[in-house]
Amino acid sequence: QFPRECVTPEILRSAQCCPSVFGQVNNPCGVNTGRGQCVPVRVDLRPHGPQYPHDGRDDRERWPFKFFNRTCQCNSNFSGYNCGRCRHGFTGLNCDQPVPVVRRNVMTLSPAEKRAFVNALDRAKRATHPDVVIATRRYEEVFGPDGNSTQFQNITVYNYFVWAHYYSVSKTFLGGGQPSFGGVDFSHEGPGFLTWHRYHLLQLERDMQDMLQDPGFALPYWDFAIGGNQCDICTDDLMGARSSFDDGAISSNSIFSRWQVICESVDDYDTLGTICNSTENGPIRRNPAGNVARPMVQKLPEPQDIKACLEVQDFDTPPFYSTSSESFRNTIEGYSVPEGIYDPIVRSLHNLAHLFLNGTGGTTHLSPNDPIFVLLHTFTDAVFDEWLRRHPESAVYPLENAPIGHNRHHNMVPFWPPVSNAEMFATAPENLGYSYEAEWPARPITLTEIITIAVVAALIVVAIIFTVTTCIVRTSSNKTEGRQPLLGEQYQCYDDQDSRHNDKTQSVV
Ligand SMILES: O=C(O)c1cc2cc(O)c(O)cc2[nH]1
């Protein structure tokens, strides 16, 4: 969540995180070379929704004010916590060379591409994050027992991806023997669901690009809307087949059978007020279509569910929550039927794909431990991008009264440097430096288009009738009168060779 350079007791107490670029001294945010400058953090103070009644009790409120109030703001295509990186989709010393970052259907990758992707994920699982460390205590305890030993830990690139999700969904610790408050979620059940997960993936993709030294590296996606009860990506060349010995385990032929999960001790965190750390302790569990107790989550979404959800007009609707009806966000998140009507017993689209996995990937605080999470969410993001393209006029993100963390200008927890929901609410190829190679169901013709087509067609028909009628009238009057034409030759109508001949004859006469 925070750069390693910013978690010393002095810097944390100063509340200013503006490191120098490339290890230079006294060059915060690369200001001397025009890369960026150190500025006050902007925090949105508009009211949030009523779901969270404990204002003042959680470090994540008004993110990241509890920890820092000054940050780097980068110029042009520079980005990152010290403006030392390029914006997504750009490379070069001056970050002025565009690089295509194209996310493709994982099933269409060649065997070599599949191997490279699996190996890259495995490398990310083991490589210590070069910049970021995670807090293992709430702010109240983060300076340590002696007040001078800050409680942060190194974490690997992939485990940071898992930890960020856990931190955003974890309960509010209230202390004093009170149970932790679970009605809070900074990344689900609100309009920020799509923008939060979009940035979450961008961050992993960028970290992996740095790790691989390949600025064109792109995460693939899993089209989970294939219906049926088969997990097509659960094969040993991709996310791992089912183990022959244990229905809930991954085959030992897959590298993912050796992955260990983090953030499993959720009861400890919630009762002791601690935070998940980077300790790994147990294998991924996965049993696709194996939840016999919930038959409704034993089948994947259908292809027509994507078509239906793309036709929902409004991005989100009051109360901007998991109970919203006729909301595209709540539909793709999966609390409504695919046509958009909220139904408390329904689980569709994204939620259904999670629950279908039936194990680590279906448990909110653990789900990114299963690498299927990455592919499931790139597809969800691809649908979001297609919706933005189809509905430019109704793509309006709520400004206030969304659940805490979900207002348009709330910074998304726990990302650093601060990034708001609004910044991720834009079409990806034009604004965010990546695109999807995907085919979508045909868009139905809108009422405006039908009216426009009807008006144009009617005008054409009227014009044809007018022209033909005029010609007939002129021709017949010329024939019957056999006298001088009333109009000059340039206005006369010709319908065949004979009439042309007649007209010429008439004009000679
Ligand atoms: O019960 C649900 O609808 C559900 C489970 C689950 C797991 C997960 O990781 C999510 O991100 C969402 C989600 N929804």
The ligand as an SDF file (V2000), in Angstrom:
LIG
                    3D

 14 15  0  0  0  0  0  0  0  0999 V2000
  -21.7640  -14.4800   -2.2530 O   0  0  0  0  0  0  0  0  0  0  0  0
  -21.4320  -13.7800   -3.1950 C   0  0  0  0  0  0  0  0  0  0  0  0
  -22.2440  -13.2620   -3.9510 O   0  0  0  0  0  0  0  0  0  0  0  0
  -20.0140  -13.5160   -3.4390 C   0  0  0  0  0  0  0  0  0  0  0  0
  -18.9190  -14.2630   -3.1320 C   0  0  0  0  0  0  0  0  0  0  0  0
  -17.8040  -13.5720   -3.5610 C   0  0  0  0  0  0  0  0  0  0  0  0
  -16.4400  -13.7770   -3.5020 C   0  0  0  0  0  0  0  0  0  0  0  0
  -15.6070  -12.7920   -4.0070 C   0  0  0  0  0  0  0  0  0  0  0  0
  -14.3100  -12.8820   -3.9720 O   0  0  0  0  0  0  0  0  0  0  0  0
  -16.0800  -11.6590   -4.5320 C   0  0  0  0  0  0  0  0  0  0  0  0
  -15.2190  -10.7590   -4.9770 O   0  0  0  0  0  0  0  0  0  0  0  0
  -17.4320  -11.4440   -4.5820 C   0  0  0  0  0  0  0  0  0  0  0  0
  -18.2700  -12.4240   -4.0920 C   0  0  0  0  0  0  0  0  0  0  0  0
  -19.6050  -12.4330   -4.0230 N   0  0  0  0  0  0  0  0  0  0  0  0
  1  2  2  0
  2  3  1  0
  2  4  1  0
  4  5  2  0
  4 14  1  0
  5  6  1  0
  6  7  1  0
  6 13  2  0
  7  8  2  0
  8  9  1  0
  8 10  1  0
 10 11  1  0
 10 12  2  0
 12 13  1  0
 13 14  1  0
M  END
$$$$
